[in-house]
Amino acid sequence: MTDTTTGPGMDGGSRKADIMGYLKKHMREYGILIALVAIMAFFQVATGGILLKPVNLTNLILQNSYIVIMAIGMLLVIVAGHIDLSVGSVMGFVGAVAAVMIVNWGIPWPIAGILCLGVGAVIGMAQGFWVAYYRIPSFIVTLAGMLVFKGLTLALLEGQSVGPFPPAFRLIASGFIADPFGVDGFNLLSLLIGIAVATGLLVMAVRTRRRHEAAGVEDEPFAFFAAKNGMIFLALVWMSFLMADFRGLPNVFIVMALLIGIYSFLTSKTTIGRRIYAIGGNEKAASLSGINSQRLTFLTFANMGLLAGLAGIVFAARLNTATPKAGLGFELDVIAAVFIGGASMSGGVGTVVGAVIGAFIMGVMNNGMSILGIGIDWQQCIKGLVLLAAVIFDVMNKKKG
Amino acid sequence: MANILEMRGITKEFPGVKALDEVSFEVAEGEIHALCGENGAGKSTLMKVLSGVYPHGSYTGDIVYDGKVQNFASIRDSEEIGIIIIHQELALIPLLSIAENIFLGNERATKGVIDWHETNARAKELLERVGLGREHPETLVDDLGLGKQQLVEIAKALSKNVRLLILDEPTSSLNEQDSEKLLELMLEFKAKGITSILISHKLNEVSKVADSITVLRDGAAVARIDCRGGVSEDRIIRDMVGRSLDDRYPPKVAHATAEVAMKVADWTVHHPLHAERKVVDNVSFEVRKGEVLGIAGLMGAGRTELAMSLFGRSWGQNISGSVEIGGRPAEMKTVRQAINAGLAYATEDRKGYGLVLDDTIRRNVPLAKLESIANGIVVDSHREAEVAELYRKRLNIKSSSIEQETVNLSGGNQQKVVLSKWLFADPDVLILDEPTRGIDVGAKYEIYCVIRELAAAGKAVIVISSEMPELLGVTDRLYVMNEGRFVGEMPTSEASQERIMATIIKSAGDRT
């Protein structure tokens, strides 16, 4: 293979060929992002501009926050070579526990919130224990968990909805960050945060590129690098501007962004992340390399439970009530998001950012089709076909490579 | 004799590579024809063209079989006229019976209803023809050893009225006895008029049974040797590598010191499922710093089990005995503890137990000691790349870069990645289990060199191998293992294949 050079002396024609060649090689990584942009552009036009109206954009994020939160946990589970079918039920159960604690028993909501996260984590550990240490297939353990926690939710709520929650608790899901600047009708802090994060990402990208160039391992054409990062920068600033123009960044958005950042770092840069990928890729080889695969599998499930618990709190706070049907079928949306995001069924492959984008692809389609007035029947069909198409695309791409 | 097969001017290209370049290949009816060449020379590609795995139209050139030009669209077409290929990785379903496997895809059935009586009766006949008359057709394949499984594959080929049998590395995972049996079977088939193509790295086997040899190098047929009058292995090697290999083993300079690197005493291991069965029985041995120690024995002697049970109790149950490394008792209940104590074990099964195949060279090399390239829990990707690149250069891993996925490397280069991983872990004692299985002559030599270099650097290396010439060529001292026990010890300078076999046979005689 020849080295790609991006010196200033190159003529335009070969530079263009260069970019196409690079894009082709990295189609699997960018394909999903391009798909999200294309789907957003389609619905923006089809809905006559409603999709990206500030109020709808804010809604879109609030609606999908719990799916995104769980998709992050699910990504780790799937990368480790397992699956968790119980997350929807666990989420509903934790929401019910929160309602009973706060509404029926009158426990202060911060304490109840922490206890609920603990409940989620303990549930995750209980399931992970059997998967990791007794090698019971995760499909079966979590299928059982799904039934158990669906039942427990019904029992706990006695078939009734429990609510409403105190206003402070509801702010977790429906509040926006406060604006200290007091500009009328515009949340300046939100815009500043957006600009700061976008700038931070840009600086990081430039620094990484410099290091790669110094080591002589950079193969991304400069024009491509500039266009990609420029677009990401503009998109972030523009989105934060839109939201600032409405009521500012939602609290949930901040939580979500932090989780995405932390888990991206964990999976790509740390020994723990690296080892989870190794277990999913080849557990025997990983074990013989001194990796404690049982403990890591256990922790992956514990983490999944914790995040399902967090999602349960967010969902209950958003609906302002805990219902016996909360979380029903959500596990399928979460799993679909992870696979659309490029994770492999057999483990060892996938990224946090991919899973988040996958969740938003599902979310934008839900939202866009609802605006267009498409019935839930056809929405389901279309979502199913998109999931299938995404995975087929991925497999074909892999074969070509 | 007439040619049963003529492949004329076969060219097969993959994106960016010409795997076969105008290869012509002729096989006479009723002969055993060997196909030799280093890994990546194009042997498997040529056989895939022949058997229709790569259909007509995806290559250029003609396949003439039985005097007619054949255009195979799939494996089915080639099987129909009697060309059967048996791949290196066996294609048997472990949890089906022998009979079911033999007739898989070719069931003895009328209108979709299987005739079990005929199935089992026919299977029995076929088993007798391959010398497995004592096995019951309803036995699960899983319960057979590798050697017998290989014979079941051949019985399966016979069930399809084979005329041209292609065996891809049939003996690579067999012990000497089973290999011998298989070669005899090939000669029997020849007497019955079945033509065979044998792909093998084991040149002693090739020169034993082959009537003629075609040598491939870099996608071209470079030599066709008639060897009914005998042929020297050196001649074949010369054609394979395109230069003469004066020595197949690097020179042995004695580096062994008096200092003991690892001492194992009274090591006993029981089978993980059958607790009453002792697989390793009261084994004691020691290996010194700077020494290359060999463990010889037949397949199933318990060598791999011994190594894996030492390495963090990765195999077996009710393990007892003691281990000292560097003069101190070594607590090795987990693999992590074993690595920290200074022991490393490079597996015989590089795909199953050695590599994360979907990951790159870069990610595989540091896996056993990831913490040493991390600050806290954060992996330093820069150091990681440096380490991977260092070993890629040092072991001459042929690859486009450290970013290449290991699944796309040839067997020899995959083995070098496994070796890199354990060299990076920097052990005091390194156990290599079948380090050169199924890899080509050039890569073998490179691996032998690494082994000798390690010894020169004061490490202790233990080599487990079923290829006796290899043990004789690379080790300083040998233990012979049979049926779970160490039954002999000798300096390699006084050892010979005959003496090792005699030790094994004598020990078996002592027992009964």
Interface residues (C-beta under 8 A of the other chain):
Chain A: M1 R211 A215 V217 K269 T270 T271 I272 R274 R275 Y277 A278 G281 N282 K284 A285 A286 S287 L288 S289 G290 I291 N292 S344 G348 V349
Chain B: G16 F311 G312 S314 T334 V335 R336 A338 I339 Y345 T347 G352 Y353 G354 L355 V356 L357 D358 D359 R363 L367 A368 L370 E371 A374 I377 V378 V379 S381 H382 A385 S400 K421
